[in-house]
Amino acid sequence: MKVVVAGGFGTGKTTLVGSVSEIPPLVTEEVLTQASIGVDDITGVEGKTSTTVALDFGRITISNDVVLYLFGTPGQDRFWFIWDELAQGAVGAIVLVDTRRLGTSFPAVDYFERRGIPFVAAVNRFYGECPYTEDEIRSALELDETVPLLWCDARDRASSKQALIELVRHALARLPATT
């Protein structure tokens, strides 16, 4: 099954794919250069020195019958054209949320809502405790009540794996019942 890991610039997409992949992940990280000044908003992530320019790819075997292929998206809007290719055929997506920069999550939430692709919103605790409640985050992101909102730490394999499990459960629950 194909899963997309999306979110804004600097939300931890590459980190999540790397933390949970059973193979060395393919990453397309490039150094931020002078050319990105004024183009990429690094407010809140001033220490970031590289960025994904195409995709991240990893794999995790859940069971003998279920293998997840993880496709991490680039976060900046100048690379959004790639999202259509990465999302094609996906069973769902994890939208990583950085509460220091909630606005960077809006485009990813909108993207998957508009296309009817199941997703979960995962608040990345990468940066410590979150100052907001679940209700405040859900309201700010205008998440439908059926969209799972969870907490994760993209650096932690178990936490990232749990986010994937929640996504798969959510996506399977949305499938039409068969008789």
GIWOVEN-V136749 format. One record per pair of residues at least 4 apart in sequence whose C-alpha atoms are under 6 Angstrom apart, sorted by sequence separation. I is the first residue (numbers start at 1). J is the second residue. D is the distance in whole Angstrom. If there is no record, write none. Layout:
I_J_D ; I_J_D
This chain:
15_19_6 ; 17_21_6 ; 36_40_5 ; 42_46_5 ; 62_66_5 ; 83_87_6 ; 98_102_6 ; 107_111_6 ; 110_114_6 ; 112_116_6 ; 132_136_6 ; 134_138_6 ; 135_139_6 ; 138_142_6 ; 157_161_6 ; 62_67_6 ; 112_117_5 ; 138_143_5 ; 61_67_4 ; 153_159_6 ; 154_160_6 ; 18_25_6 ; 60_67_6 ; 152_159_5 ; 60_68_5 ; 97_105_6 ; 59_68_6 ; 59_69_5 ; 59_70_6 ; 58_70_5 ; 57_70_5 ; 57_71_5 ; 56_71_6 ; 56_72_5 ; 32_49_5 ; 55_72_5 ; 31_49_6 ; 32_50_5 ; 55_73_5 ; 31_50_4 ; 30_50_5 ; 29_50_6 ; 30_51_5 ; 53_74_6 ; 29_51_5 ; 52_74_5 ; 29_52_4 ; 28_52_5 ; 28_53_6 ; 92_117_6 ; 94_119_6 ; 97_122_6 ; 28_54_6 ; 92_118_5 ; 93_119_5 ; 94_120_5 ; 95_121_5 ; 96_122_5 ; 97_123_5 ; 98_124_6 ; 28_55_6 ; 92_119_5 ; 95_122_6 ; 96_123_6 ; 97_124_6 ; 120_147_6 ; 122_149_6 ; 125_152_6 ; 126_153_5 ; 120_148_5 ; 121_149_5 ; 122_150_5 ; 123_151_5 ; 124_152_5 ; 125_153_5 ; 27_56_4 ; 122_151_5 ; 123_152_6 ; 124_153_5 ; 26_56_5 ; 26_57_5 ; 25_57_5 ; 25_58_5 ; 21_58_5 ; 22_59_6 ; 21_59_5 ; 22_60_5 ; 21_60_5 ; 17_58_6 ; 120_167_6 ; 118_171_6 ; 13_72_6 ; 2_68_6 ; 3_69_6 ; 4_70_6 ; 5_71_6 ; 9_75_4 ; 1_68_5 ; 2_69_5 ; 3_70_5 ; 4_71_5 ; 5_72_5 ; 6_73_5 ; 8_75_4 ; 9_76_5 ; 1_69_6 ; 4_72_6 ; 7_75_6 ; 11_96_6 ; 3_90_5 ; 11_98_5 ; 2_90_5 ; 5_93_6 ; 7_95_5 ; 2_91_6 ; 3_92_5 ; 4_93_4 ; 5_94_5 ; 6_95_5 ; 7_96_5 ; 3_93_5 ; 8_104_5 ; 8_105_5 ; 7_105_5 ; 7_108_6 ; 19_155_6 ; 20_157_5 ; 16_154_4 ; 19_157_5 ; 15_154_6 ; 15_155_6
